[in-house]
Amino acid sequence: MSGALPPRERVASFAVLGLAAFTTTREAGSYGFTDDAPVGEVNDRWFALLRATGGRLASAHQVHGARVAVHQPGWDGWLRVDSADGHATAHHDTALVVTIADCVPVFIGHPKGPAALLHAGWRGVAAGVLDAGIQVLKAMGCHPRDLIVHLGPAICGSCYEVGPDVYAQLMRRTVDRPATVDLRALLADQARLAGAKQVETSPWCTRCHRDRFFSHRAGDGGRQVAVIAPAS
């Protein structure tokens, strides 16, 4: 890596995989192009992240779906994929990045080297983005039981209230008024059902701890990024 990584919350379990996995904090500034942050400043943060993670970085225009882009070696710079909510690679020379502000960053790694990073909001959870990521890694020769799945900083179940229609799609039962949903608990259940044995959940809620993270539900326009990158 060349340059300092931004202020971040680390995923300690990925160090044994030879990977630096983390979510940036509010102190790092916004990486979103949808808020009031000057575009030049946001671009500067992205290019600083590109340099700090080795010069090869993949992000996407996220659409709250289940498409996972697979990245091969042979290119350099900042690749921005159209319409995807996940990234996967079998090579430790590419930084995978998703933007978040309450949605769940899902870090998935395997001792053989392949890794995936997913952006999971309620639509992505309902669409099966986690299973899509695991299926991509299975195609790379990874058995689900050997995966490390880490559910990063996101809005917690106590803070995330949804309407009856969304609740029914996620919980497979009906309510007649708004109710709370724990996206990370749902994702953890999905990961275990797929065969993962090591499933971790970050203690951080983006809305409860909006002094540390940006939160869309709390009215923030900013975005942090979740990253899986080659370890230095």
C-alpha positions as CSV (number, residue, x, y, z in Angstrom):
1,M,0.0,0.0,0.0
2,S,1.1,3.6,-0.6
3,G,-0.2,6.3,1.7
4,A,-2.2,6.2,5.0
5,L,-5.5,4.5,5.3
6,P,-8.4,6.7,6.5
7,P,-9.8,6.6,10.0
8,R,-11.7,3.3,10.2
9,E,-13.3,0.5,12.2
10,R,-11.2,-2.7,11.5
11,V,-12.4,-6.2,11.0
12,A,-9.8,-8.0,13.0
13,S,-10.6,-11.5,11.9
14,F,-9.6,-10.8,8.3
15,A,-6.0,-10.2,9.2
16,V,-5.3,-13.9,9.3
17,L,-6.5,-14.0,5.6
18,G,-3.9,-11.5,4.6
19,L,-6.6,-8.8,4.1
20,A,-7.2,-5.4,5.5
21,A,-11.0,-5.2,6.0
22,F,-12.6,-2.1,7.5
23,T,-15.3,0.6,7.4
24,T,-14.4,4.2,7.4
25,T,-15.7,6.5,10.1
26,R,-17.3,10.0,10.0
27,E,-13.8,11.4,10.8
28,A,-12.6,10.2,7.4
29,G,-15.2,12.4,5.7
30,S,-18.0,11.4,3.2
31,Y,-17.3,9.3,0.1
32,G,-20.8,9.9,-1.2
33,F,-21.6,12.0,-4.3
34,T,-25.2,12.5,-3.2
35,D,-24.7,14.9,-0.3
36,D,-23.5,18.5,0.1
37,A,-19.8,17.6,0.2
38,P,-17.9,19.3,-2.7
39,V,-17.3,16.8,-5.5
40,G,-13.6,17.7,-5.6
41,E,-13.2,16.7,-2.0
42,V,-15.1,13.5,-2.4
43,N,-13.0,12.6,-5.5
44,D,-9.8,13.4,-3.5
45,R,-10.9,10.9,-0.8
46,W,-11.5,8.2,-3.4
47,F,-8.2,8.7,-5.1
48,A,-6.4,8.7,-1.7
49,L,-8.1,5.4,-0.9
50,L,-7.0,4.1,-4.3
51,R,-3.4,4.9,-3.6
52,A,-3.5,3.6,0.0
53,T,-4.9,0.2,-1.1
54,G,-2.4,-0.5,-3.8
55,G,-3.6,1.2,-7.0
56,R,-6.5,-1.1,-8.0
57,L,-9.9,-0.4,-6.6
58,A,-13.4,-1.6,-7.6
59,S,-16.7,0.1,-6.6
60,A,-20.1,0.2,-8.2
61,H,-23.3,2.2,-8.8
62,Q,-25.3,0.4,-6.2
63,V,-29.0,-0.4,-7.0
64,H,-30.1,-2.4,-3.9
65,G,-30.1,-5.6,-5.9
66,A,-28.3,-8.9,-5.8
67,R,-25.7,-8.7,-8.6
68,V,-22.1,-9.5,-7.6
69,A,-19.4,-8.3,-9.9
70,V,-16.4,-10.7,-10.2
71,H,-13.0,-9.0,-10.7
72,Q,-10.0,-10.6,-12.5
73,P,-6.4,-9.2,-12.6
74,G,-5.0,-7.3,-15.5
75,W,-6.1,-3.7,-14.9
76,D,-5.2,-0.8,-12.8
77,G,-6.9,2.3,-11.4
78,W,-10.4,2.9,-10.2
79,L,-13.0,0.6,-11.8
80,R,-16.7,1.7,-11.3
81,V,-19.1,-1.0,-12.2
82,D,-22.7,-0.2,-13.3
83,S,-25.6,-1.7,-11.3
84,A,-24.0,-4.0,-8.8
85,D,-24.2,-4.4,-5.0
86,G,-21.3,-6.7,-4.5
87,H,-17.8,-7.5,-5.5
88,A,-15.8,-10.7,-5.4
89,T,-12.2,-11.7,-6.4
90,A,-9.9,-14.6,-6.0
91,H,-6.9,-12.3,-6.1
92,H,-5.3,-10.2,-3.3
93,D,-4.4,-7.3,-5.6
94,T,-7.8,-5.6,-5.8
95,A,-9.5,-3.4,-3.2
96,L,-13.3,-4.1,-3.1
97,V,-15.4,-1.1,-1.9
98,V,-19.1,-0.5,-1.2
99,T,-20.7,2.7,0.1
100,I,-23.0,2.6,3.1
101,A,-24.9,4.9,5.5
102,D,-27.2,2.4,7.3
103,C,-27.2,-0.6,5.0
104,V,-25.1,-3.6,6.0
105,P,-21.6,-4.1,4.7
106,V,-21.1,-7.8,4.4
107,F,-17.5,-9.0,4.4
108,I,-16.8,-12.5,3.3
109,G,-13.4,-14.2,3.2
110,H,-11.9,-17.6,2.8
111,P,-8.5,-19.0,3.8
112,K,-7.7,-19.9,0.2
113,G,-7.8,-16.3,-0.7
114,P,-11.1,-15.4,-2.4
115,A,-13.2,-12.7,-0.8
116,A,-16.4,-10.8,-1.4
117,L,-17.9,-7.6,-0.2
118,L,-21.6,-6.9,-0.3
119,H,-24.0,-3.9,0.2
120,A,-27.2,-5.2,1.8
121,G,-30.2,-2.9,2.4
122,W,-33.6,-4.4,2.9
123,R,-34.1,-4.9,-0.8
124,G,-30.8,-6.6,-1.1
125,V,-31.6,-8.8,1.8
126,A,-34.9,-9.8,0.3
127,A,-33.3,-10.3,-3.1
128,G,-30.7,-12.7,-1.8
129,V,-27.5,-10.7,-2.2
130,L,-25.8,-12.7,0.6
131,D,-26.5,-16.0,-1.1
132,A,-25.4,-14.5,-4.4
133,G,-22.0,-13.6,-2.9
134,I,-21.6,-17.1,-1.3
135,Q,-22.5,-18.8,-4.6
136,V,-19.8,-16.8,-6.4
137,L,-17.2,-17.9,-3.8
138,K,-18.4,-21.5,-4.1
139,A,-17.7,-21.3,-7.8
140,M,-14.2,-20.2,-6.9
141,G,-13.7,-23.4,-4.9
142,C,-14.7,-22.2,-1.4
143,H,-16.8,-24.3,0.9
144,P,-19.2,-22.2,2.9
145,R,-18.2,-23.9,6.2
146,D,-14.7,-22.3,5.9
147,L,-15.9,-18.8,5.2
148,I,-15.6,-15.9,7.6
149,V,-18.7,-13.7,7.4
150,H,-18.6,-10.3,9.1
151,L,-21.6,-8.0,9.3
152,G,-20.2,-4.5,9.7
153,P,-21.5,-1.2,11.1
154,A,-25.2,-0.7,10.1
155,I,-28.5,0.4,11.6
156,C,-29.5,-1.9,14.4
157,G,-32.8,-3.7,14.9
158,S,-34.0,-1.2,17.5
159,C,-33.5,1.7,15.2
160,Y,-34.7,0.3,11.9
161,E,-38.5,0.7,11.5
162,V,-40.2,-0.3,8.3
163,G,-43.7,-0.4,6.9
164,P,-46.0,-3.5,6.8
165,D,-45.2,-4.2,3.1
166,V,-41.4,-4.2,3.7
167,Y,-41.8,-6.2,7.0
168,A,-43.8,-8.9,5.2
169,Q,-41.1,-9.3,2.5
170,L,-38.4,-9.7,5.0
171,M,-40.1,-11.6,7.8
172,R,-42.6,-13.7,5.9
173,R,-45.4,-12.6,8.2
174,T,-47.8,-9.7,8.3
175,V,-48.2,-6.8,10.7
176,D,-50.8,-4.0,10.6
177,R,-48.5,-1.2,11.6
178,P,-44.8,-0.2,11.2
179,A,-42.4,-2.5,13.0
180,T,-38.7,-2.9,13.6
181,V,-36.4,-5.3,11.6
182,D,-32.8,-6.4,12.4
183,L,-31.2,-6.7,9.0
184,R,-28.0,-8.1,10.4
185,A,-29.8,-10.8,12.3
186,L,-31.6,-11.8,9.1
187,L,-28.3,-11.9,7.3
188,A,-26.6,-13.9,10.0
189,D,-29.4,-16.5,9.8
190,Q,-29.0,-16.6,6.0
191,A,-25.2,-17.1,6.3
192,R,-25.6,-20.0,8.7
193,L,-28.3,-21.5,6.6
194,A,-25.9,-21.4,3.7
195,G,-23.3,-23.3,5.8
196,A,-21.1,-20.6,7.2
197,K,-19.8,-21.5,10.7
198,Q,-17.9,-18.2,11.6
199,V,-20.4,-15.4,11.5
200,E,-19.6,-12.1,13.3
201,T,-21.7,-9.0,13.9
202,S,-20.2,-5.6,14.6
203,P,-21.5,-3.9,17.8
204,W,-21.8,-0.6,16.0
205,C,-25.1,0.9,15.0
206,T,-24.8,3.7,12.5
207,R,-27.8,5.6,13.9
208,C,-27.1,5.1,17.6
209,H,-23.5,6.2,17.0
210,R,-24.0,8.9,14.5
211,D,-21.1,10.8,16.1
212,R,-18.9,8.0,14.6
213,F,-20.8,7.1,11.4
214,F,-23.0,8.6,8.8
215,S,-26.7,7.5,9.1
216,H,-29.3,8.1,6.4
217,R,-32.1,7.5,8.8
218,A,-30.7,10.1,11.1
219,G,-30.7,12.7,8.3
220,D,-27.1,12.5,7.2
221,G,-26.3,12.9,3.5
222,G,-22.8,11.5,3.9
223,R,-21.6,8.0,3.1
224,Q,-18.8,5.9,4.6
225,V,-17.1,3.1,2.7
226,A,-16.5,-0.6,3.6
227,V,-13.3,-2.0,2.1
228,I,-11.5,-5.3,1.6
229,A,-8.0,-4.7,0.4
230,P,-4.6,-6.4,0.3
231,A,-2.9,-6.2,3.6
232,S,0.3,-4.1,3.6
